[in-house]
Structures are given as C-alpha cells and as structure tokens.
Amino acid sequence: MPGRVRPGDTGFPRGRGAAMTGPTMTAAVLHDPGGRHPLRIERVPVPEPAPGEVLVAVEAFGLNNAEILQCRGVMPSPPGSVPGLECVGTVVGQGAGWRSGDRVAALARAGTYAEYVAVPSGACIGIPEELESTAAAALPEAAATAWWNLVHRGRLHPGERVLIHGAAGGVGSMAVQIARALGATVIGTARGAEKSALCEALGCDEVIDYAEADVFGEIRRLAPAGVDIILDNRGAPTVAANIGVLAPLGRLVIIGVAAGTDATVDLGALMAGGVEISSSSLGRLCDEMRAALCREVAAEVLPKVLAHSVRPVLDATFAFDDLAAAHRRFSEPDRVGKVVVTTGISKTDAEQRNQLFA
C-alpha cells in the first residue's frame, strides 16, 4: 500500500475515512475552513489521472499564501478539498510526454498536500537529479509567477527600472533574480535588516527597509524619472502611491492583496502618465497557457537555477507530520523565501510502486 507517512503529531486531527478499495495515500484534507483545525490528515484514494494527465509521487511540496487563505476560509476550498499548488516528484506510470520514473516539478491547481497528485502533463517541468527536492519544490509557483508578471504582464525590457515590493518573499526573491538576469535595474522593498541584506545579496541595486524609511520618498530620490514596472503584493493601500512613482508608460502589476482589496484609483493620474494597472493570478490561466508558461520556465529559468545564477530562497523545511508547524512558520513575519514540506517518498520508492498503477 502506498504511503510512508505514519500517524504522528501533525498538529492537525486525523480522520478515519470510509472503507476504500484500491491504492490509498496520505493527504491533508480541508474539512473546516476558518475553523481551529481546518485540515485533517487522512487516508484517501490515490487520484486517477484523466486523459492528458500524469500521476506524480510527491517528494516535497511548497507552501503558498493561497493554501493559508483557503484554510482560513478567505478563499474558496480547492477542488477535491486537498490544497497545494506545487510539488516535485516522480512520474508513476506513463503519461502524455512523460515516462515512468521521470522526475518532475509540477504546477498544480490543487492536490499537492498528498503523497500523489494528478496534474496535466503540460504543467510538469523535467527536473534533473542534481537539483535537491527542497529547491525543486520551491520553484514552480514562484518562478512561474515572477516570469509571467515580469515578462508577460510587465513586458520587461533590458535597462528598465523595476520596483519589487516584498522582495524577500518567495515570489519577490525569485522576481529580483529574474529581473536582474533580464537586464533590469531593481529596487526592492523589505522589512528589517536581515531581509534587506538578503535582497542585496540576490541582486537588488537598491533596497528600501520600509520599517525605517519613507518608501515612496526614497523611490523618488533613487529614481527621479520614475520606475517602469512595479510588482506589488500589498494591494489597496499602496495603489495610489505606486501610480505616483511610475515613469510615463509605466506598468503596475498587482500580484497580491495582502493588505486589502478596496482601492480608490485616480483615473486622471493614470491618463496623465499613460500608465496602466494589471493584475494576475496563475489559477485563472487555461491549461494551454499554463503549459506554455511551464515550457518558458523550463527553458529560461531552470537553466539559471542549475547554473547557480538564480536560486529558490528556502526559509525552512518540515516533514509532513509537522504540516501545522509549517503553516505557522509560513505566517510568521520574519519568514524569508519559501517553506517546503517533504513527504518521505523518494524516487526509488516511487519506481518500486509503479506496478500498482500500471
């Protein structure tokens, strides 16, 4: 029977579940959004891949803000009630474009908080053995989000000035490195000396500590002509100030709304500068667009990771049995980069189990 995660002190209760036939797996199932214990660790059936999908044995998965908000009841529950948007693992059984035993990172719509997940074959990125599972698990969502918003929404060109708010976070830290690799001048904002030092080490030309400085006053001093692109993860409170520091024809891309969603926009200020506001959610992209985005990440970002010129920033790694602790760490204000959870399934384990899914 698949699964190496055993009952332990996860911090979440364990459900008994109904009697099941066929292969089962351990998964974190969302039962009580907004409750004290929103997730339950249960044995559930291994998902059956639909046409065009592959089944992946999950080595590790990265945490993202969407899952935290789902557990709090702020966002709708994920399809199938198992959260999780990214993972690294091994293809179990052949699927479209992939062979049994292939190691992949996957950009999922849901389901990676489990030992197995079914994902569209186009949402997988081939991962060489040399890349550690924790780094690979931290890559898909951050790299895809940063690339999509800088290149497609922001239309970044070499020599442009980019302002990245929350530059020490999972997406922000990746965006800093990608923007630098694409020839941009990067200004990052972060809170505190440790996060500011990380941003500088990642390649920010200038770092503004918003615990110590007037952020937008500093931006005007550093870039009197304005910045060309802003990636903003705060939302409503900073919209007007962001517009005020954009260069003519500048682009403000909203990639998060951590501080609120209800903003008042001065349309005259937009028109005066010829600037634009856009927003982005990878979850709104169709499968074909997500597949194209994964191909771009595989071609443009992964080689830089393997060459050590770009790196996923890891804050902490937890075992599946410590999932509640991982969630707590993700929500702490001093977190930098990504939090990753390991399942205990190795590639060797996955290959030995292939016969179960033939």
N, C-alpha and C positions, 0 to 999 in steps of 0.2 A: 504494500500500500504506500503511495507517495507520501512524503512529508517527514521532516526531521525535527520540526519544531514541536516540542512536547509541552504539556501543561506546566505552567510556572507562574511567577508573579509578574504578569504583564502590566498590572495596573488597570486593566480592563477585565470585566467579568467574562467567563467562558460560558457559551451557550451549549446546550446538549444537542439541539438539532433533531430532525426527524431521521428515521431509519433510511439509509441510502444504499443503493447497489451501484457497482462500478467504482472506478477510481475516485478517491476523495482527496482533499487537500486542506491545509490550514489557511484560514483567511480572516482578516479583520472586517467584520460586517457592521455597517452603520444601522443601528436599530432605533436610537433615541436622539435625534438631532436636537441640540440645545440642552440635553439632559446632563446629569453628573457623569454618567458613563455612556457616552454616545456609541462607542464601539464595543462589540463582543467578539472574542476570539473563538471561532467555531470550525468544525469540520463541515465542509460543503463539497458538492460535486465539482470535479475538475471541469472547467468550461470546454464546450465542444466548439472548435473553430468553424466559423461559417465559411462559405466559398470566398477565396481571396484572403483568408486569414491564416496565421500560423499560431501554434501553441508554444509559448515560451516558458521554460522552467526558470523561475526568478532567482537570481543570485542575490540581488540587492535592489532597493528602490529608494529614490529620493523623495523627500517631503516637499510639498508646495503649499502656498497660502490657501489655495482652493480647498484642500482637504481640511484644513483647520476651520475654515469658514463653513464648510459642509457639516462638520461635527458640531459647530456652534448653532446650526440651524439658520445661518445667514444666507447660505447658498443652497439651491436645490440638491437633494441627495443624488449621488451618482447612479448611472444605470447599473442595475444589478446589486446596488447597495454596498459594493466593495469599492472604497476610494482608491486613488492612486493614479498618477498621470505619467510616470516614467519608471523605467527599470533597466537593468542589464541581466541577461540570462542566456540560456541555450535553447535553440530550436529543438522541439521534441516532435519527431515525425516530419515528413517533408511538407512544405507549403509552397505557394507560388513564389518562385525566385529564391527560395532558401532550401537548404538540405538539413537533414537531421544532424545535430552536432554543431551547426553554425552558432557562433557566439554573436549576439546582437544587443544593441541598446534599442529600446522601444519608446516611442512617443504615443502613449495610450490616451484614450478618452476617459477610462476608468479601469479599476480592477487590479492594479499592481500591488496592493496591500495583501498579497497572497503568494502562495508557492507556485502558482501557474496563472498565466493570463493569456487570453486570446486577443491578438491585435492584427490589424490589416498588415499584409506583408510589406506594403509601401511605407509603413510607419516604422520600419526597422532599419537600423544602421549597423553594418558589419563592424565588429569590434575585435581587433587583434588581441591575442593572449597577453601581450606585453603591457596592456593597459589594465591597471588594477580595477577590480569590480566596483570599489567605492567611488573612484574617479569616473568610471563609465556610467554609473547610476546617477551621478550628479550632472551629467552632460546634456541629455536630450532637451529637457524643458528650458533650461537656462540658455543653452546655445541657440535653440530654435527661436525662442522669444527675442533674444538680443539680435540675432541675424535678421529676422523678419521685420523688426521695428526700425533697425538702423538702415537696412538696405532697401526694403520694400516700402515701408510706411514713411521713413525719413528721407529716403533717396540720397543717402550719404555719398558725397564726392570727396576725393582726396583734397586736403588743405582746408576743409571746412572745420568750424568750431562746434564742438558737441558738449552740451551740458548734461550730465547724468546724475540725477538725484538718487540717493540711496546706493551710492557706488560701491559700498562694501557688502551688499546683499548678494543673494545667489544669482539673480539676473543682472544686477548692476555690475558686479565684479566681472562677469563674462562680457557685458557690453563695453566696459572700459577697454578690455584687451582686444576685442574685435574692432572697435572704433580706431584704436591705435594702429592695429595691423592694416586697416584700410586707409591709413594716412591722415587721420583727423587729429586736430588739437583737442585734448579732452580736459574739461573741468569737471571734477567730481565733488559731490557733497556727501558728508558723513557726519556722524556724531561721535565725538571723543577722539583722544589721541591714538588709541590702538587702531580704530577703523580708518582714521586719516592716514596713518602710516601704511596700512595695507593698500589703500588706494594709490598712494605714491609709488609703492613697490610694484603695483600692477601696471603702472604706466601713465597715471594722470599727470598732465603737465602742471595743473594747479589743483589743490584740494582745499575746500572750504569746510571748516568744522562748524556746523550750524548750532552747536552748543555754545560756541564762543563768539561767533561773528554774525554780522548782518549779511545774510547770504546774498540777497539781491543787490545790496550796496557793493559787496565785493565783486559780484559778477560784472557790474557796470564799470568798476575800476579795472578789472582784468580784461574785459572785452568791451571797450567803449562803443564799438560799432555794433555790438550785439552778437549773439550766438546763432548759428544756423539751424541747429537741431537741439531739441530738449527731449529727453526721455524722463517722464515724471511718474513716480509711483505713489504720490500723495493724493492727488485728486483735487477736489473742490477748493481747499484753502489757498492753493498756490497758483491757480489758473491765471488770475489777473496779473500777478507779479511775473509769472513766466512769460506771458504775452509781452509785458513791458521790457523784457531783456532780449527779445528776438530781433535778429537783424531783418532788414527788408527781405521778403520772400522766405522767411524762416518757417520752420515746421515744429509744432509742439505735438508730441505723441504721448498720449495718456496710456500707460501700461499697468496702472494700478490705482485704486481708490481707497487706500488705507486710512486716509483722514477724512473721507466724506465724498458724497456724490452730487450734492446740490450746489451748483456753482452759477454765479451771475457773470455773463460774458458781455463785455463792451464791444459790440459789433463795429463801432466806429474805429476802435483801436485795431481790430483785425484788418479792416479795409485800408486804413491809413498806411499800414506796413505791408499790405499784400501777404500777410501771414496766414497760416492755416492750422487748424486743430484736427487731429485724428485720434482714434483710439484703436485698440487691438486686443483681441482675445483669440488665442490659438484654437480654442474649443469651437469657435464659430467657423473655422475653415472647413471646407469639404474634404473628404478623404483624398481626392486627387491633388488638392493644393497642399495638404499636409504631406503627402508622398513627395511632391516636388520640393517642399521645404526640407524634408529629411535628406533628399539627394544633395541639396545645396550644403547642408551641414556636413554631410559625409565628404563632399568634395572640397569645401572651403575651410571648415573649422577643425574637423577631426585631424587632418594632416598637421595643423599647427599644434594641436594638443600632443600628438605623437612626437613632434619635434621640440616640445617643451617651450614653445614660444607663447602658448596660451595654456592656461590650466584652470580646471574647475577648482574653486576655492571650497575646501571642506572645513566645516566648523566642528562636527562631531559625528561619530558612527555608533550605532546602537544595534543590538541583536533584536530579533522580532519579539522575543519575550520582554523587551524593555520598550515597547512601542509607546506606551503612555509617557515614559520619561523622554522619549524622542520628541513627542508633541510638545511637552513642556519646554524642552530646550529650544525648539523652533520658535516659540513665542517669547523667549526672553530677549530683552532689548540689547544685550551685548553680543548677540549672535552675529557672526560674520559668515557669509557664504552659505553653503548647503549643509543640511542634516541628512544623513543616509542611514537606512536600516538594512541589515543583512538577514537573509532567511536561513542560512545554513546549507542551502543546496549548491553544490559545486557542479562544474561541467561534467566531471566523472559521474556523479550521482545521476545527472540528467540523462547521460548517454546510457547508463545501465537501465533506466526506466523506459527507454524508447519502446520496448516491446509492449508496454501497457497501452500505448496509443497508436499502435500500428493499424 
